[in-house]
């Protein structure tokens, strides 16, 4: 089983972000630690005897958490569940000097993998994306992370307005030169409810052309594969053995518990969803002993669809089963070079990955 812990707070809200993140002037850190521990204890009571393969601190900005809180949550998880040998414990971090100063304490707390939100290696792009750090500060944080943690990944956002192939290739080649074993490379998407969505509606922000974005996606795959970090998922690239074990648990439709505001879980055939707003989550926890707003049994047919939606994101695809699929559509898309099917696996081709949403809509019967 995997465990996700959501820390919902950020210093500021980025204009492209639709994650469950909030800005608060002050926090009662002791109260938050106790609340997260209580939410964790509730999930443990629903999943006795399980073994944890990974813990992931996401957000928000989990590197703003006091290291003592991180340590308390890891220790509590270890008291409730067995830890698999070599358990992966990841924390998402902003690459600011203030947060980098906590990296050694976070490593001592038990974190052994960090995911840094560099987002760009260009200062102008960072300003456009609303990031608080500049390139030099980000690279200093990356160096600190590489000296402290066993494994390091970082994120970059590409297909920005006006970004051409030559500029992105130069940035990506520089990123590959830093020697991390994992990169998360996301195209900029305009998500509803974000500041970028409002700017796009006004016409003051013009998203990248879809055909140009597709060309950048193919360029990304070629450069990362050539550097020994092939795509193992649509947006994630790793040296063999450096894949995110936690995220693979999602994409392979494994069991995971989620705690903290807005966290989702899939355990014991039940989908759980917690209150998004921090204050509402705290209130529910005080009333009920957990922050869940919804817990629903997942019908077998729905589980098959969810497994398909997640698994086709992976380069390895999913185990082949005709159940719930439109076989004529599968055959047609295979003939078009968008899907590959063997007696054992179904996978999207690199071309198919570009059209995955449409493919899924066609093949689910």
ZIUR-V941654 format. One record per residue. N is the residue number from 1. RES is the residue in three letters. OMEGA is omega in whole degrees, -180 to 180 (none if undefined). D_FIRST is the distance of its C-alpha to the first C-alpha in whole Angstrom. Layout:
BEGIN
N RES OMEGA D_FIRST
N RES OMEGA D_FIRST
END
This chain:
BEGIN
1 UNK 176 0
2 UNK 180 4
3 UNK 176 7
4 UNK 179 10
5 UNK -175 13
6 UNK 172 17
7 UNK -165 20
8 UNK -170 23
9 UNK 176 26
10 UNK 175 28
11 UNK 177 31
12 UNK -179 32
13 UNK 179 31
14 UNK -172 31
15 UNK 179 34
16 UNK -167 31
17 UNK 173 28
18 UNK 177 27
19 UNK -180 23
20 UNK -179 23
21 UNK -173 25
22 UNK 176 28
23 UNK 178 31
24 UNK -178 32
25 UNK -177 35
26 UNK 177 34
27 UNK 170 31
28 UNK -173 30
29 UNK 179 28
30 UNK 180 28
31 UNK 179 27
32 UNK 178 24
33 UNK -178 22
34 UNK 179 23
35 UNK 178 22
36 UNK 178 18
37 UNK 179 18
38 UNK 178 19
39 UNK 177 17
40 UNK 180 14
41 UNK 178 15
42 UNK 180 15
43 UNK 179 12
44 UNK 180 11
45 UNK 179 14
46 UNK -173 12
47 UNK -177 9
48 UNK 174 11
49 UNK 179 10
50 UNK 177 6
51 UNK 180 6
52 UNK 174 5
53 UNK -179 6
54 UNK 170 7
55 UNK -178 9
56 UNK 174 12
57 UNK -178 15
58 UNK -177 17
59 UNK 20 20
60 UNK -179 23
61 UNK -177 23
62 UNK 178 21
63 UNK 172 24
64 UNK 179 26
65 UNK 172 24
66 UNK 178 25
67 UNK 179 24
68 UNK 177 24
69 UNK 177 22
70 UNK -179 19
71 UNK -180 20
72 UNK -180 19
73 UNK 178 16
74 UNK 179 15
75 UNK 180 16
76 UNK 177 15
77 UNK 179 12
78 UNK 178 13
79 UNK -179 15
80 UNK -176 12
81 UNK 169 9
82 UNK 173 10
83 UNK 173 10
84 UNK 177 9
85 UNK -180 13
86 UNK -179 14
87 UNK 178 11
88 UNK 179 12
89 UNK -173 13
90 UNK 173 15
91 UNK 175 17
92 UNK -175 20
93 UNK 168 23
94 UNK -177 27
95 UNK 176 29
96 UNK -179 32
97 UNK 180 34
98 UNK -178 33
99 UNK 178 29
100 UNK 179 29
101 UNK 179 31
102 UNK -171 28
103 UNK -179 26
104 UNK 178 27
105 UNK 178 26
106 UNK 176 23
107 UNK 178 22
108 UNK 179 23
109 UNK 178 21
110 UNK 178 18
111 UNK 180 18
112 UNK 177 18
113 UNK 179 18
114 UNK 176 20
115 UNK -173 20
116 UNK 178 24
117 UNK 178 26
118 UNK 176 29
119 UNK 177 30
120 UNK 173 33
121 UNK 180 35
122 UNK -175 38
123 UNK 180 40
124 UNK 178 41
125 UNK 178 38
126 UNK 177 36
127 UNK 178 39
128 UNK -178 38
129 UNK 177 35
130 UNK -179 35
131 UNK -176 34
132 UNK -178 35
133 UNK 170 35
134 UNK -174 37
135 UNK -177 37
136 UNK 178 38
137 UNK 179 36
138 UNK -179 33
139 UNK 174 34
140 UNK 178 34
141 UNK 177 31
142 UNK 178 29
143 UNK 177 32
144 UNK -180 30
145 UNK -179 27
146 UNK 179 27
147 UNK -172 29
148 UNK -172 26
149 UNK 179 23
150 UNK -176 22
151 UNK -178 21
152 UNK 171 22
153 UNK 170 22
154 UNK -177 24
155 UNK 167 25
156 UNK 175 28
157 UNK 180 30
158 UNK -172 33
159 UNK 174 35
160 UNK 178 37
161 UNK 178 40
162 UNK -179 43
163 UNK -179 40
164 UNK -177 42
165 UNK -178 40
166 UNK -180 42
167 UNK -180 41
168 UNK 179 37
169 UNK 180 38
170 UNK 180 39
171 UNK -179 36
172 UNK 178 34
173 UNK 175 36
174 UNK 180 36
175 UNK 180 32
176 UNK 180 32
177 UNK -179 34
178 UNK 170 32
179 UNK 176 30
180 UNK -178 26
181 UNK -175 24
182 UNK 174 22
183 UNK 171 24
184 UNK -172 23
185 UNK -172 26
186 UNK 169 27
187 UNK 177 30
188 UNK 175 31
189 UNK -180 31
190 UNK -175 33
191 UNK 179 30
192 UNK 177 32
193 UNK 179 33
194 UNK 177 33
195 UNK 177 36
196 UNK 178 36
197 UNK 178 36
198 UNK 179 39
199 UNK 179 41
200 UNK 179 40
201 UNK 178 42
202 UNK -178 45
203 UNK 179 45
204 UNK 173 45
205 UNK -179 42
206 UNK -179 42
207 UNK 178 39
208 UNK 177 39
209 UNK -177 40
210 UNK 179 38
211 UNK 177 39
212 UNK 177 39
213 UNK 178 36
214 UNK 178 35
215 UNK 177 37
216 UNK 178 35
217 UNK 179 32
218 UNK 176 34
219 UNK 179 35
220 UNK 180 32
221 UNK -180 30
222 UNK -177 34
223 UNK -179 34
224 UNK 177 30
225 UNK 179 30
226 UNK 180 33
227 UNK 179 32
228 UNK 176 29
229 UNK -177 26
230 UNK 176 26
231 UNK 172 24
232 UNK 176 21
233 UNK -172 20
234 UNK -173 23
235 UNK -174 23
236 UNK -171 21
237 UNK -176 23
238 UNK 165 22
239 UNK 178 24
240 UNK -178 22
241 UNK -179 19
242 UNK 179 19
243 UNK 177 17
244 UNK -179 14
245 UNK -179 11
246 UNK -179 9
247 UNK 175 12
248 UNK 177 11
249 UNK 176 8
250 UNK -172 10
251 UNK 176 13
252 UNK 177 12
253 UNK 175 11
254 UNK 179 7
255 UNK 175 5
256 UNK 174 5
257 UNK 178 7
258 UNK 178 11
259 UNK -178 14
260 UNK -175 17
261 UNK 176 20
262 UNK -175 19
263 UNK 176 15
264 UNK 176 14
265 UNK 173 11
266 UNK -180 10
267 UNK 179 9
268 UNK -180 11
269 UNK -178 13
270 UNK 173 14
271 UNK 179 14
272 UNK 177 15
273 UNK -178 17
274 UNK 178 19
275 UNK -178 22
276 UNK -176 23
277 UNK -176 26
278 UNK -178 25
279 UNK 178 28
280 UNK 177 27
281 UNK 178 23
282 UNK 180 25
283 UNK 179 27
284 UNK 179 25
285 UNK 179 23
286 UNK -179 26
287 UNK -166 27
288 UNK -177 24
289 UNK 176 22
290 UNK -177 19
291 UNK -175 20
292 UNK 173 19
293 UNK -179 22
294 UNK 174 20
295 UNK -175 18
296 UNK 173 19
297 UNK -179 18
298 UNK 179 18
299 UNK -179 20
300 UNK 180 20
301 UNK 178 22
302 UNK 176 20
303 UNK 180 17
304 UNK 179 19
305 UNK 180 21
306 UNK 179 17
307 UNK 178 16
308 UNK -180 19
309 UNK -179 20
310 UNK -172 17
311 UNK 180 17
312 UNK 171 21
313 UNK -174 20
314 UNK 175 19
315 UNK 180 22
316 UNK -178 21
317 UNK -176 21
318 UNK 174 19
319 UNK -176 20
320 UNK 170 23
321 UNK -179 24
322 UNK -174 27
323 UNK 177 26
324 UNK -178 26
325 UNK 170 28
326 UNK -172 31
327 UNK 177 32
328 UNK 178 36
329 UNK 177 34
330 UNK 180 32
331 UNK 180 35
332 UNK -180 37
333 UNK 174 34
334 UNK 178 34
335 UNK 179 38
336 UNK 178 37
337 UNK -179 35
338 UNK 176 32
339 UNK 171 30
340 UNK 179 30
341 UNK 172 29
342 UNK 177 29
343 UNK -174 28
344 UNK -172 25
345 UNK 168 24
346 UNK -179 25
347 UNK 173 25
348 UNK 174 26
349 UNK 175 29
350 UNK 175 30
351 UNK -179 32
352 UNK 179 30
353 UNK -180 28
354 UNK -175 30
355 UNK -169 31
356 UNK 180 27
357 UNK 179 28
358 UNK 178 31
359 UNK -179 30
360 UNK 179 27
361 UNK -178 29
362 UNK -169 31
363 UNK 179 29
364 UNK -177 27
365 UNK none 30
END
